[in-house]
Amino acid sequence: MDIKTVVVIEKDLDGYFAFCPTIQGCYSQGNTYEEAIINIKDALKLHLEVLQEAI
């Protein structure tokens, strides 16, 4: 299943913080921009799996 959503990635003192403003509670981080992208994709997948199980 392919889902498209907005992801915001911000640089902070510890690396990068990523979150989905349209999906409450879905966020992640990474030491690099690339790592933050990988981590937020994993977080999105897991978050959506949990939501789907709740239906």
N, C-alpha and C positions, 0 to 999 in steps of 0.2 A: 504494500500500500504506500503510495507516494502522497505526502502531504506537504503543502507549501505554507510557510508562516514567516512572520517577521522575527528576526533575531537581532538583538542589540548587543554589540560587543564594545566594552569600554576598557581602556587601559587604566590601571591603578598602580599603586606602589608595589603590590605583590605579583603583578602579572596582568592578566586579562579576566574580566568578569563578563559573562554572557547570560542573557535572559530573553525570554519570549514575553513581550508585553501583553499578548493576547491569550496566554495560557498561564493562569495564576499558579504560582509556586514552582514554575519550571525555570531553573537557573543552574549555572555551573561556572567553572573557572578553569584557567590554565596558565601555565608559566609563559607560554607563547601564544600568539594569535591563532596559529594552526592547532595547537593543543586545545584551546578554548572552543574552536569550531568542532573538533572531534568530540569533546566532552559534552557540548550542548546537544549534538545530534544523539548521543547515547542517552542523555537525560530526557530529551523529547520522546524517544522511543519508549523508554521505561515509563514515563509519565502517562503517555497515551495508552499503554498496555494496562496500567492500573485503572485508568478511567474507563476503559472498555470493559474490564472485568466487573466494574461496579454497575454496569448497565444490565 
